[in-house]
């Protein structure tokens, strides 16, 4: 009788944790360099635009407020609730030098722009790559599962660090009194901290939804909430400001106290968000989101069988997200409209601007300036919507549609129609919100209609922006991102130009500069009709180019 003795197979030792983490991040450096190469045009445009606007602002402030008495008078007027809500905390007013004036009035606005830049970077290098199918191709090589997200965050960190150094160096070398190296570097890195936090926010939102625009929309909504919390906290309960990354950056008090430690709070929070984002990315399939896609109907509804209805379905999430955001911004600004006259009445420059507008009140002048800002926010939506055909083409989804009886012209026009109509809806919504909140703050019910129409008057400027984007898409699709120059330039010369008295010809280069500034100015139809005609011409030019060029195929 024989017997066999079972021998246990030797157990393979588990790889060390450090090796596992290294494998998960394999290829991150290569993807980081590749991401920076892909953005070699996009990032310099963002960085140079923001830096140039910042330096122009600093130079203008030093020229406008030449005496200590003028700066002290400005500090008194900036102490109202309206000014605090639209600028920053009161502590900057204790020593209102050129530096503190710069940080007080500009950090929150430029911080929002830096946040938008960072969100778009992360979304572009993660969720957009999955939508087009390139992420799956990359991951089939020797690339760790966390490499793509890590490289996207790395691109955002590099961009924000470069911006901080540009801000710090650019301001310091200007030689303006009270704007030295220490405060300037802190001012720059305060912006970088804001950008890095919102890049980490985007790292989470790209895990939730399967669409790049939905992920960007959610992250942009977080930026809006952060700005509103900062404004509410600075005016009332300061604890609310400490719930906002923008509030943390402002608590550095650059050029006043030069406190660096609030940046550690921002970086720690960003690290926490990133630590959450990486595990979330492993709980979903490539190309899918944590939020399950809802099953569609067995038979498509009649609107979905038509180009415009289908385009509206694709744009629906982005439009709803922006609608909620602009409505909240309108209410926020309208709620402080009642304090505008007390805030601005002692500023000589504002008085001169009021006289130039034909005797409008200070409240109306302030309202027209805020309406311009709200219109520029709406232009961000129309740029994203107008460039949607490019995204569809790059992803390979346009080719099967155009292989049917659908013509190229009709397909592009469906997206243009939704972008143009959606832009007008956003203008009407933000103007109405601005009006009802402003009417409640001032007791003037007539502001509801005035401010609603003042916002809608910017529709031709939005249509021109769409036309510019379509022309780029039709002829040079790889440079379509240059369409972002329109809203960025409009903000720099439209908003800052009014405050800092830029030359008129700079404002005339922006389509927003030709729109009558209602309700402070009278309505003029000629510039609106000209802008509409130019927009139609640019759309026709873009359609002509799209019909002539080859379609990008997969």
C-alpha positions in Angstrom: 0.0 0.0 0.0 1.4 3.3 -1.0 0.4 6.8 0.2 1.0 10.2 -1.2 1.8 13.1 1.0 0.3 16.4 0.0 2.9 19.1 -0.1 1.7 22.7 0.2 2.7 25.0 -2.6 5.2 27.7 -1.6 3.4 31.0 -1.1 4.6 33.8 -3.2 5.5 36.8 -1.0 3.4 39.9 -1.6 5.3 42.7 -3.2 6.3 45.5 -0.8 3.8 48.4 -0.6 6.5 50.8 -1.9 6.8 48.6 -5.1 3.0 48.6 -5.5 2.8 52.4 -5.3 5.7 52.7 -7.7 4.0 50.4 -10.2 0.7 52.4 -9.9 2.6 55.6 -10.8 4.8 54.1 -13.6 5.1 56.4 -16.6 3.9 59.5 -14.7 7.0 61.5 -15.7 6.6 60.7 -19.4 2.9 61.6 -19.4 3.8 64.8 -17.5 6.2 65.9 -20.2 3.8 64.9 -22.9 1.0 66.9 -21.2 3.2 70.0 -21.0 4.1 69.6 -24.7 0.4 69.3 -25.7 -0.3 72.5 -23.8 2.7 74.4 -25.1 0.4 77.0 -26.7 -2.6 76.9 -24.3 -0.6 77.4 -21.1 1.6 80.3 -22.2 -1.6 82.1 -23.4 -3.1 81.7 -19.9 0.0 82.6 -18.0 1.0 85.6 -20.1 -2.6 87.0 -20.2 -2.9 86.8 -16.4 0.6 88.1 -15.8 0.1 91.0 -18.2 -3.2 91.9 -16.7 -1.7 91.9 -13.2 1.3 94.1 -14.1 -1.0 96.5 -15.9 -3.2 96.7 -12.9 -0.2 97.4 -10.6 1.1 100.1 -12.9 -2.2 101.8 -13.2 -2.8 101.8 -9.4 0.5 103.6 -8.9 -0.5 106.2 -11.4 -4.1 106.8 -10.2 -3.4 107.1 -6.5 -0.3 109.2 -6.2 -0.7 110.6 -2.7 -1.3 109.0 0.7 -4.4 111.1 1.1 -6.0 109.6 -2.0 -5.2 106.1 -0.9 -6.6 106.8 2.6 -9.8 108.1 0.9 -10.1 105.0 -1.2 -9.6 102.8 1.9 -12.6 104.6 3.6 -14.8 104.0 0.6 -13.7 100.4 0.2 -14.8 99.7 3.8 -18.5 99.4 2.8 -20.2 96.0 2.7 -20.5 96.2 -1.1 -16.8 96.8 -1.6 -15.8 94.1 0.9 -18.1 91.6 -0.8 -16.6 92.3 -4.2 -13.0 92.6 -3.1 -11.6 91.2 0.2 -11.4 91.4 4.0 -11.2 94.6 5.9 -7.7 94.0 7.3 -6.1 95.1 4.0 -7.5 98.6 4.7 -5.4 99.1 7.8 -2.4 100.0 5.7 -3.7 100.8 2.2 -0.4 100.9 0.2 -0.2 100.1 -3.5 0.6 96.5 -2.5 -2.3 96.0 -0.1 -4.6 97.8 -2.6 -3.5 95.3 -5.3 -4.0 92.2 -3.1 -7.3 93.5 -1.7 -9.0 94.4 -5.0 -7.5 91.8 -7.4 -6.7 88.5 -5.6 -10.3 87.2 -5.5 -11.0 88.0 -9.2 -7.7 86.7 -10.6 -8.0 83.7 -8.2 -11.2 82.7 -9.9 -9.5 82.8 -13.3 -6.6 80.7 -12.0 -9.1 78.2 -10.6 -10.8 78.0 -14.0 -7.5 77.4 -15.7 -6.6 74.6 -13.3 -10.0 72.9 -13.7 -9.7 72.9 -17.5 -6.2 71.5 -17.3 -7.2 68.5 -15.2 -10.3 67.8 -17.1 -8.5 68.0 -20.4 -5.8 65.5 -19.4 -8.1 63.0 -17.7 -11.8 62.8 -18.6 -11.4 64.3 -22.1 -8.7 61.7 -22.8 -11.1 58.9 -21.7 -13.9 60.3 -23.9 -11.8 60.2 -27.0 -10.5 56.7 -26.3 -6.8 57.8 -26.0 -6.6 57.0 -22.3 -7.4 53.3 -23.0 -4.7 53.2 -25.6 -2.2 54.7 -23.3 -3.1 52.5 -20.4 -2.5 49.4 -22.6 1.2 50.2 -22.4 3.5 50.1 -19.4 1.6 52.8 -17.5 0.4 52.6 -13.9 -3.3 53.0 -13.1 -2.6 56.3 -11.3 -0.2 57.8 -13.8 -2.7 59.7 -15.9 -4.3 61.5 -13.0 -1.0 62.1 -11.3 0.5 63.6 -14.5 -2.6 65.8 -15.0 -2.2 67.2 -11.4 1.5 67.6 -12.2 0.7 69.8 -15.2 -1.6 71.9 -13.1 1.0 72.2 -10.3 3.7 73.2 -12.9 1.4 75.8 -14.5 0.4 77.3 -11.1 4.0 77.4 -9.9 5.1 79.1 -13.1 2.3 81.6 -12.7 3.4 82.3 -9.1 7.0 83.0 -10.2 5.8 85.2 -13.1 3.5 87.2 -10.7 6.2 87.5 -8.0 9.1 88.4 -10.4 7.0 90.7 -12.6 5.6 92.7 -9.8 8.8 93.0 -7.8 10.9 94.2 -10.7 8.5 97.1 -11.5 9.9 99.0 -8.6 6.6 100.3 -7.3 6.6 101.6 -3.7 5.5 98.9 -1.1 5.5 96.1 -3.8 8.7 94.3 -2.9 10.0 90.8 -3.4 8.6 89.2 -0.3 5.0 90.4 -0.7 5.1 89.8 -4.5 6.2 86.2 -4.2 3.5 85.6 -1.5 0.9 87.2 -3.8 2.0 84.9 -6.6 2.0 81.7 -4.5 -1.4 82.6 -3.0 -2.8 82.4 -6.6 -0.9 79.1 -7.1 -2.5 77.7 -3.9 -6.0 78.5 -5.2 -5.2 76.9 -8.5 -3.8 73.7 -7.0 -6.9 73.3 -4.7 -9.3 73.6 -7.6 -7.2 71.2 -9.7 -7.6 68.7 -6.8 -11.4 69.5 -6.9 -11.4 68.7 -10.6 -9.5 65.4 -9.9 -12.6 64.3 -7.9 -15.3 65.6 -10.3 -13.7 63.8 -13.3 -14.3 60.5 -11.4 -18.0 61.2 -10.9 -19.3 61.8 -14.4 -18.4 60.2 -17.7 -18.3 63.5 -19.6 -15.5 66.1 -19.6 -17.9 69.0 -19.7 -20.0 67.7 -16.9 -16.9 67.3 -14.7 -15.7 70.8 -15.6 -19.1 72.2 -14.9 -19.2 70.6 -11.4 -15.8 71.9 -10.6 -16.6 75.4 -11.8 -19.7 75.4 -9.7 -17.5 74.7 -6.7 -15.4 77.8 -7.6 -18.6 79.8 -7.6 -19.6 78.5 -4.2 -16.1 79.2 -2.9 -16.4 82.8 -4.1 -19.8 83.3 -2.6 -18.6 81.9 0.7 -15.7 84.2 0.7 -17.9 87.2 0.0 -20.5 86.3 2.7 -17.7 85.6 5.2 -15.9 88.9 4.6 -19.1 90.9 5.1 -20.6 88.8 8.0 -19.4 85.7 9.7 -15.7 85.3 9.1 -15.9 81.5 9.6 -17.5 81.3 6.2 -14.4 82.7 4.5 -12.3 80.0 6.2 -14.4 77.5 4.3 -13.2 78.9 0.9 -9.8 78.4 -0.7 -10.1 81.9 -2.0 -10.6 83.1 1.6 -7.5 81.2 2.7 -5.4 82.9 0.0 -6.7 86.3 1.0 -5.8 85.6 4.6 -2.1 85.6 3.7 -2.5 89.4 3.7 0.2 89.9 1.1 1.9 93.3 1.3 0.4 93.8 4.8 1.4 91.0 7.2 2.9 88.6 4.6 1.6 85.4 6.3 2.6 82.2 4.5 0.9 79.7 6.8 -2.6 79.9 5.2 -1.0 78.4 2.1 -0.2 75.3 4.1 -3.9 75.0 4.8 -4.7 75.2 1.1 -1.9 72.7 0.1 -3.0 70.3 2.9 -6.6 70.4 1.7 -5.5 69.8 -1.9 -3.4 66.8 -0.8 -6.5 65.5 1.0 -8.7 65.8 -2.1 -6.0 64.1 -4.2 -5.8 61.3 -1.7 -9.5 60.8 -2.1 -9.4 61.1 -6.0 -6.8 58.4 -6.5 -8.8 55.6 -4.8 -12.0 56.8 -6.5 -10.4 56.3 -9.9 -10.0 52.6 -9.2 -13.6 52.1 -8.4 -14.8 52.7 -11.9 -14.1 51.5 -15.4 -12.1 53.5 -17.9 -14.5 55.8 -19.8 -17.2 55.4 -17.1 -18.0 57.5 -14.1 -18.9 56.7 -10.5 -22.4 58.0 -11.2 -24.0 55.3 -13.4 -25.3 56.3 -16.8 -29.1 56.3 -16.8 -30.5 53.9 -19.4 -32.2 55.6 -22.2 -35.7 55.0 -23.6 -36.2 52.1 -26.0 -37.2 54.6 -28.7 -35.8 58.0 -29.1 -38.1 61.0 -28.7 -38.9 63.0 -31.7 -36.5 66.0 -30.8 -33.6 63.6 -30.4 -34.0 62.4 -34.0 -33.3 66.0 -35.2 -29.9 67.7 -35.2 -30.8 70.6 -32.9 -32.6 68.4 -30.4 -29.7 66.0 -30.2 -27.2 68.9 -29.8 -29.4 70.3 -27.0 -29.2 67.0 -25.3 -25.4 67.0 -25.5 -25.2 70.6 -24.1 -27.9 70.2 -21.5 -25.7 69.4 -18.5 -23.3 72.2 -19.2 -26.1 74.7 -19.7 -27.8 73.8 -16.5 -24.6 74.0 -14.5 -23.8 77.5 -15.9 -27.4 78.6 -15.4 -27.2 77.8 -11.7 -23.8 79.5 -11.4 -24.7 82.7 -13.1 -28.0 83.0 -11.2 -26.0 82.7 -7.9 -23.5 85.3 -9.1 -26.4 87.7 -10.1 -28.0 87.4 -6.7 -24.6 87.8 -4.9 -23.8 91.1 -6.8 -27.4 92.4 -6.6 -27.5 92.0 -2.9 -24.8 94.6 -2.4 -26.1 97.0 -5.1 -27.7 99.2 -2.4 -24.3 100.1 -0.9 -22.7 101.0 -4.3 -23.2 104.7 -4.0 -21.7 105.0 -0.5 -18.7 102.9 -1.7 -17.9 104.8 -4.9 -19.1 108.4 -4.4 -15.8 109.7 -3.1 -13.7 108.3 -6.0 -12.8 111.1 -8.5 -12.2 108.6 -11.3 -15.7 107.1 -10.9 -17.2 110.5 -10.9 -15.4 111.3 -14.2 -16.6 108.0 -15.7 -20.2 108.8 -14.6 -20.0 112.2 -16.3 -18.7 110.5 -19.5 -21.8 108.3 -19.4 -24.1 111.2 -19.6 -25.1 111.9 -16.0 -26.0 108.3 -14.9 -26.1 107.6 -11.2 -23.3 105.9 -9.4 -25.5 102.9 -8.7 -26.3 102.5 -12.5 -22.6 102.9 -13.4 -21.7 100.2 -10.8 -24.5 98.0 -12.1 -23.3 98.3 -15.7 -19.8 97.3 -14.7 -21.1 94.2 -12.9 -23.3 93.4 -15.9 -20.2 93.3 -18.1 -18.6 90.8 -15.7 -21.7 88.6 -15.7 -21.7 88.7 -19.5 -18.1 87.6 -19.6 -18.9 84.7 -17.4 -21.7 83.7 -19.8 -19.1 83.9 -22.7 -17.2 81.1 -21.0 -20.2 78.9 -21.7 -20.5 79.9 -25.3 -16.8 79.2 -26.0 -17.2 75.7 -24.6 -20.4 75.1 -26.4 -19.1 76.5 -29.8 -16.0 74.2 -29.5 -18.2 71.1 -28.9 -18.2 70.1 -32.7 -14.4 70.0 -32.4 -14.6 67.6 -29.5 -17.1 65.5 -31.3 -14.9 65.3 -34.4 -11.8 64.5 -32.3 -13.6 61.7 -30.5 -14.7 60.1 -33.8 -18.4 60.7 -33.1 -18.9 63.1 -35.9 -17.9 60.7 -38.7 -20.8 58.2 -38.3 -23.3 61.1 -38.1 -22.0 62.8 -41.2 -22.0 59.4 -43.0 -25.8 59.6 -43.1 -27.9 62.2 -44.9 -26.9 64.9 -42.3 -24.8 67.6 -44.0 -21.8 69.2 -42.4 -23.4 72.6 -42.4 -26.6 71.4 -40.7 -24.6 69.5 -38.1 -22.4 72.5 -37.1 -25.4 74.9 -37.2 -27.2 72.7 -34.7 -24.5 73.2 -32.1 -24.2 76.9 -33.0 -28.0 77.3 -32.5 -27.8 75.8 -29.1 -24.7 77.8 -28.1 -26.3 81.1 -29.3 -29.7 80.5 -27.7 -28.2 79.1 -24.5 -26.0 82.2 -24.2 -29.0 84.5 -24.4 -30.8 82.4 -21.8 -27.8 82.7 -19.5 -27.7 86.5 -20.0 -31.4 86.8 -19.3 -31.2 84.6 -16.2 -28.2 86.4 -14.7 -29.7 89.8 -15.5 -33.0 88.8 -13.9 -31.2 87.5 -10.8 -29.1 90.6 -10.6 -32.2 92.7 -11.0 -34.4 91.1 -8.4 -31.6 91.1 -5.8 -30.7 94.7 -6.7 -34.4 95.7 -6.4 -34.6 94.2 -2.9 -31.4 95.9 -1.8 -32.3 99.4 -3.2 -36.1 99.3 -3.1 -36.2 100.2 -6.8 -38.4 97.6 -8.5 -37.6 99.1 -11.9 -34.1 97.6 -11.7 -35.5 94.1 -12.6 -36.4 95.1 -16.1 -33.5 97.4 -16.6 -30.8 95.0 -15.5 -32.4 92.1 -17.4 -32.3 94.0 -20.7 -28.8 95.4 -19.8 -27.6 91.8 -19.7 -29.4 90.7 -22.9 -27.8 93.6 -24.7 -24.5 91.6 -24.6 -26.0 88.8 -26.8 -24.3 90.1 -30.0 -21.0 90.1 -28.3 -21.6 86.4 -27.3 -22.6 85.6 -30.9 -19.4 87.3 -32.1 -17.4 85.1 -29.7 -19.2 82.0 -31.1 -18.4 83.1 -34.7 -14.7 83.5 -33.8 -14.6 80.0 -32.4 -16.4 78.5 -35.4 -14.0 80.3 -37.8 -11.1 78.7 -36.0 -12.8 75.3 -36.0 -13.5 75.5 -39.7 -10.1 76.5 -40.9 -7.5 75.7 -38.2 -9.2 73.3 -35.8 -6.0 72.5 -33.9 -5.9 76.2 -32.8 -9.5 76.3 -31.7 -8.5 77.0 -28.1 -7.5 80.5 -29.2 -11.2 81.3 -28.9 -10.5 81.6 -25.1 -8.6 84.8 -25.9 -11.9 86.6 -26.4 -13.4 86.3 -22.8 -9.9 86.6 -21.2 -9.1 89.8 -23.1 -12.6 91.1 -22.5 -12.1 90.7 -18.7 -8.7 92.4 -18.7 -9.6 95.4 -20.8 -13.4 95.6 -19.9 -13.3 95.3 -16.2 -9.8 96.4 -15.3 -9.8 99.0 -18.1 -12.8 100.8 -16.5 -11.1 100.8 -13.1 -7.6 101.6 -14.3 -8.4 103.9 -17.3 -6.9 101.8 -20.1 -6.6 103.5 -23.5 -9.9 103.4 -25.4 -8.4 101.6 -28.4 -7.6 98.6 -26.2 -11.3 98.3 -25.2 -12.4 98.7 -28.9 -10.5 95.5 -29.8 -13.0 93.5 -27.7 -16.6 92.8 -28.9 -17.8 93.5 -25.4 -16.4 97.0 -25.6 -18.9 98.0 -28.3 -22.0 97.1 -26.4 -23.8 100.0 -24.8 -23.3 99.9 -21.0 -26.9 99.8 -19.9 -28.5 101.0 -17.7 -25.9 103.8 -17.3 -25.8 104.6 -21.1 -28.4 104.9 -23.7 -29.3 102.0 -26.0 -27.6 102.3 -29.4 -28.7 99.7 -32.0 -25.9 100.3 -34.6 -23.0 98.6 -32.8 -25.3 95.7 -31.8 -26.4 95.2 -35.4 -22.8 95.5 -36.7 -21.6 92.9 -34.1 -24.5 90.6 -35.2 -23.5 90.9 -38.8 -19.8 90.3 -38.1 -20.8 87.2 -36.1 -22.9 85.9 -39.0 -20.0 86.5 -41.3 -17.6 84.6 -39.1 -20.0 81.7 -38.8 -20.3 81.6 -42.6 -16.5 81.7 -42.9 -16.1 78.9 -40.5 -18.7 76.8 -42.3 -17.0 77.4 -45.6 -13.7 76.2 -44.1 -15.3 73.1 -42.5 -16.8 72.1 -45.9 -13.5 72.4 -47.6 -11.2 70.6 -45.2 -10.9 66.9 -44.5 -12.7 65.5 -41.5 -10.5 64.1 -38.7 -11.2 60.4 -38.7 -10.4 57.5 -36.3 
